[in-house]
């Protein structure tokens, strides 16, 4: 039997054996009218969630089959597919700088006419738009939002009479109280360099001047004499970051993210510098751990506090899909409020929809009001070029490096990258 053309090709599940072939082929032929969508899904922990969603969609749309494809290294896989001109029909991607690069390369379809676009919280729309797009198009619809804050053990806070801090001074006082009582204030996991990033994006994002990265890009490679720079505008944020890491446990350099999740789950620290994305892994160790959350109080003015949030899952359609109508029907199903909200509850995430129900997860209760008030900002590390090895620089900083050297390195590396890329963008 001739295989359907292009991305509609599907595996013909026929028995191995010549005698069975004649019996199976008529059944395969009967499915010629079924359209198969290639669904690229990047989150390993969400495979089962999306499998259930696909089952529901296929039951309601018998003429469409959705094949979920998940690979361990999603970033490499999607780039390989694009190089081979095999863009999937529908994709989920993390809303980061790499997504922005792909969107600006115009590999995704324009979804601006989907009704759900108008239902997304304005601040969330701003976050995904600021990453990049093909002109003025909408190239991804936010499906799930995360939040980066500070997780805390409610039982330990109650045991030692510590109130949830709302200012920077109160946060330091809380850390000192736990330290004096012999309780590790923050469990830190410096072996995995990326885990220092959450503190960087929260403190840097809250304390940097308005429009910092737009102004930095506008300066081109002339960072040293420019109006803004990391050396000029980030010392306070980095001094506060190293202050928090000074309250970590002694073996932090040898502990990774998985160890941190397990340690926090078993009460080895009062606080944990990770976000909502860590909650499922923590609960996998102890489903009954009593987790709370609060935003980084970067200043002593609570009214200035914001929550750093990212589009944890964005949904896109390949620009050249052979099945645009079917792909859009699947995306519209994914973005239905009941599907979005159920996924958010299952993954300890936030619905990006303005009409979404309030989260019922007690671990997220301290962050939820900031979503309702649109007091959220994006991950500033998504504004940095992928070729700038920020995690490694942060790791060196918290292992005893000097703030001045760290910031000078960021300025120097930004200048080098700008010299190579910004002139090309102007041509």
RALINKA-V21898 format. One record per pair of residues at least 6 apart in sequence whose C-alpha atoms are under 6 Angstrom apart, sorted by the first residue. I is the first residue (numbers start at 0). GAP is how many residues later the second one is. Records with the same first field share a line. If there is no record, write none. Layout:
I = GAP / GAP
This chain:
7 = 28
13 = 10
33 = 29 / 30
34 = 29 / 30
35 = 28 / 29 / 30
36 = 29 / 52
37 = 29 / 50 / 51
38 = 28 / 29 / 30 / 51 / 52
39 = 29 / 51
40 = 28 / 29 / 51
41 = 28 / 32
80 = 6
86 = 231
87 = 230
88 = 228 / 229 / 232
89 = 226 / 227
90 = 224 / 225
91 = 222 / 223
92 = 220 / 221
93 = 218 / 219
94 = 216
95 = 286
96 = 285
99 = 31 / 32
102 = 30 / 31
103 = 28 / 29 / 30
105 = 28
106 = 212
107 = 31 / 209 / 210 / 211
108 = 30 / 208 / 209 / 210
109 = 27 / 28 / 29
110 = 27 / 28
111 = 26
118 = 234 / 235
119 = 232 / 233 / 234
120 = 231 / 232 / 233
122 = 251
126 = 251
139 = 174 / 175 / 176
140 = 173 / 174
141 = 169 / 172
142 = 170 / 171
143 = 168 / 169 / 207 / 208
144 = 165 / 166 / 167 / 204 / 205 / 207
145 = 130 / 163 / 164 / 166 / 203 / 204
146 = 128 / 129 / 161 / 162
147 = 127 / 160
148 = 126 / 145 / 146 / 147
149 = 122 / 123 / 124 / 143 / 144
150 = 120 / 121 / 141 / 142
151 = 118 / 119 / 139 / 140 / 141
152 = 117 / 137 / 138
153 = 136 / 137 / 138
164 = 6
165 = 131 / 136
166 = 130 / 132 / 133
167 = 129 / 130 / 131 / 132
174 = 10
177 = 7
183 = 85
184 = 62 / 84 / 85 / 86
185 = 61 / 62 / 83 / 85 / 86
186 = 61 / 82 / 85
187 = 60 / 64
188 = 63 / 66 / 67 / 68
189 = 62 / 63
190 = 62 / 63 / 64 / 65
191 = 64
192 = 198 / 199 / 202
193 = 197
200 = 178 / 179
202 = 34 / 95
203 = 33
219 = 198
220 = 194 / 197 / 198
229 = 177 / 181
230 = 176 / 177
241 = 156
260 = 21
264 = 17 / 21
290 = 72
291 = 71
292 = 70 / 71 / 73
293 = 72 / 73
294 = 12
296 = 8
305 = 69 / 70
306 = 69
307 = 68 / 69 / 70
308 = 68 / 69
309 = 68
340 = 10
343 = 6 / 7
